[in-house]
Amino acid sequence: MFKPLKDQAGIQTPSWASRLWFVCVMIGSSAYIWLQVSQNLAIWSLCTLMLSTLLLNLGWVISAKLSQNQEPSVLFESIGNKSE
């Protein structure tokens, strides 16, 4: 889950754990802030931006440490197949 992924150009992209972390943080922080700010859209967007930025950076640093020195896997199985 923490292995870096190779795309069709051979570039390493974030792991599945990083992608899952992004979705969880965005949904979780958006919902949490929405309940706290009494449905004020401007304050909600600013607070969500600040909280999610902090959580995403922390999670991605940890994910990068865990994925260090691991062999990358392919993003999709069809990328590994050579078609002529």
NUBA-256285 format. One line per field, with one value per atom (N, C-alpha, C): x, y, z; atom name; residue in one letter. Coordinates in steps of 0.2 Angstrom, whole numbers. Each point is the difference from the previous one (the first is absolute). Layout:
N
c1 <- (X  ...);
c2 <- (Y  ...);
c3 <- (Z  ...);
atome <- (CA  ...);
residu <- (A  ...);
This chain:
84
c1 <- (4  -4  4  6  5  5  0  4  -1  5  -1  -3  -4  -3  4  1  2  -6  0  -5  3  -4  2  6  2  7  6  -2  6  1  -4  1  -3  3  -3  -5  -6  -5  -2  -4  -1  -4  2  -3  -8  -2  -8  -1  4  -1  0  4  0  -7  -2  -7  -5  0  -6  1  6  0  -3  1  -2  -8  -3  -8  -2  3  -2  0  6  1  -5  -1  -4  -7  -3  -7  0  5  -1  1  5  1  -6  -3  -5  -6  -2  -6  1  6  2  -1  3  0  -7  -4  -7  -4  1  -4  2  6  3  -2  -1  0  -7  -5  -7  -2  3  -2  2  5  3  5  -2  3  8  0  7  5  -2  4  1  -5  1  5  0  5  7  1  7  2  -4  2  1  -4  1  7  2  6  6  -1  6  1  -6  1  2  -3  2  7  3  6  5  -1  4  0  -6  -1  3  -1  3  7  3  8  3  -3  2  -1  -5  -2  5  1  4  8  2  7  1  -5  0  0  -5  0  6  3  7  5  0  5  -1  -6  -2  1  0  1  7  4  7  3  4  4  -5  -6  -4  0  -1  0  -7  0  -6  -4  -7  -4  -4  -3  -4  -6  -2  -7  -6  1  -5  3  -3  3  2  -4  1  6  3  6  6  0  5  0  -5  0  2  5  2  -4  -4  -4  4  -1  4  -5);
c2 <- (-6  6  6  0  6  0  -5  0  6  3  6  -4  4  -3  3  -4  3  1  5  2  -2  1  -2  3  6  3  -3  -4  -2  4  5  5  -3  1  -3  5  -2  4  -2  3  -2  -6  -4  -6  0  -6  -1  3  -1  3  7  4  7  2  -4  2  -1  -5  -1  5  2  5  6  2  6  0  -5  0  0  -4  0  7  3  7  5  0  5  -1  -6  -1  1  -3  1  7  4  7  4  -1  4  -1  -6  -2  3  -1  3  7  4  7  2  -3  2  0  -5  -1  6  2  5  7  2  7  3  -4  2  2  -4  0  7  3  6  -2  1  -3  3  7  3  -3  0  -2  -8  -4  -7  -1  3  -1  2  5  2  -5  -2  -5  -7  -2  -6  0  5  1  0  3  0  -7  -3  -6  -6  0  -5  0  7  1  -3  1  -2  -8  -3  -7  -4  3  -3  0  5  1  -5  -1  -4  -8  -1  -7  -2  5  -2  0  3  0  -7  -2  -7  -6  1  -4  -1  6  0  -4  1  -4  -7  -2  -7  -4  4  -2  0  3  1  -7  -1  -7  -5  1  -5  0  -6  -1  3  5  2  -5  1  -5  4  -3  4  2  6  3  -4  -3  -4  -6  -6  -6  1  4  0  4  4  4  -5  -6  -4  -5  0  -4  4  -3  3  -2  5  -2  3  -4  2  2);
c3 <- (0  0  0  3  0  -6  -4  -6  -4  -3  -5  -6  -4  -6  -6  -5  -7  -5  -3  -5  -7  -5  -7  -2  2  -2  5  5  4  6  1  5  6  6  6  3  1  3  7  4  7  0  6  1  1  1  1  7  5  7  -1  -4  0  -3  -5  -4  5  4  5  5  3  5  -3  -6  -3  1  -2  0  7  4  8  3  -1  3  -3  -7  -3  3  0  2  8  4  7  2  -2  2  -3  -5  -3  5  1  5  7  2  7  1  -5  0  -1  -5  -1  6  4  6  6  -1  5  -1  -7  -1  -2  2  -1  -7  -5  -7  -3  2  -3  -5  -7  -5  -1  1  0  5  6  6  -1  -2  -1  -6  -5  -5  2  4  2  5  5  5  -3  -5  -3  -3  -4  -4  5  6  5  3  2  4  -5  -6  -5  -2  -1  -2  5  6  6  0  0  0  -6  -6  -6  0  2  1  5  5  5  -2  -3  -2  -6  -5  -5  2  5  2  3  4  3  -5  -5  -6  -4  -1  -4  4  7  4  0  0  0  -7  -5  -7  -3  4  -2  0  -5  -2  -1  -3  -2  -8  -3  -7  -2  -5  -3  -3  0  -4  -5  -5  -5  2  -3  2  -2  -6  -3  -3  0  -3  -7  -4  -7  -2  5  -1  0  4  0  -7  -3  -6  -6  -4  -6  -6  -3  -6  -6  -5  -6  -6);
atome <- (N  CA  C  N  CA  C  N  CA  C  N  CA  C  N  CA  C  N  CA  C  N  CA  C  N  CA  C  N  CA  C  N  CA  C  N  CA  C  N  CA  C  N  CA  C  N  CA  C  N  CA  C  N  CA  C  N  CA  C  N  CA  C  N  CA  C  N  CA  C  N  CA  C  N  CA  C  N  CA  C  N  CA  C  N  CA  C  N  CA  C  N  CA  C  N  CA  C  N  CA  C  N  CA  C  N  CA  C  N  CA  C  N  CA  C  N  CA  C  N  CA  C  N  CA  C  N  CA  C  N  CA  C  N  CA  C  N  CA  C  N  CA  C  N  CA  C  N  CA  C  N  CA  C  N  CA  C  N  CA  C  N  CA  C  N  CA  C  N  CA  C  N  CA  C  N  CA  C  N  CA  C  N  CA  C  N  CA  C  N  CA  C  N  CA  C  N  CA  C  N  CA  C  N  CA  C  N  CA  C  N  CA  C  N  CA  C  N  CA  C  N  CA  C  N  CA  C  N  CA  C  N  CA  C  N  CA  C  N  CA  C  N  CA  C  N  CA  C  N  CA  C  N  CA  C  N  CA  C  N  CA  C  N  CA  C  N  CA  C  N  CA  C  N  CA  C  N  CA  C  N  CA  C  N  CA  C  N  CA  C  N  CA  C);
residu <- (M  M  M  F  F  F  K  K  K  P  P  P  L  L  L  K  K  K  D  D  D  Q  Q  Q  A  A  A  G  G  G  I  I  I  Q  Q  Q  T  T  T  P  P  P  S  S  S  W  W  W  A  A  A  S  S  S  R  R  R  L  L  L  W  W  W  F  F  F  V  V  V  C  C  C  V  V  V  M  M  M  I  I  I  G  G  G  S  S  S  S  S  S  A  A  A  Y  Y  Y  I  I  I  W  W  W  L  L  L  Q  Q  Q  V  V  V  S  S  S  Q  Q  Q  N  N  N  L  L  L  A  A  A  I  I  I  W  W  W  S  S  S  L  L  L  C  C  C  T  T  T  L  L  L  M  M  M  L  L  L  S  S  S  T  T  T  L  L  L  L  L  L  L  L  L  N  N  N  L  L  L  G  G  G  W  W  W  V  V  V  I  I  I  S  S  S  A  A  A  K  K  K  L  L  L  S  S  S  Q  Q  Q  N  N  N  Q  Q  Q  E  E  E  P  P  P  S  S  S  V  V  V  L  L  L  F  F  F  E  E  E  S  S  S  I  I  I  G  G  G  N  N  N  K  K  K  S  S  S  E  E  E);
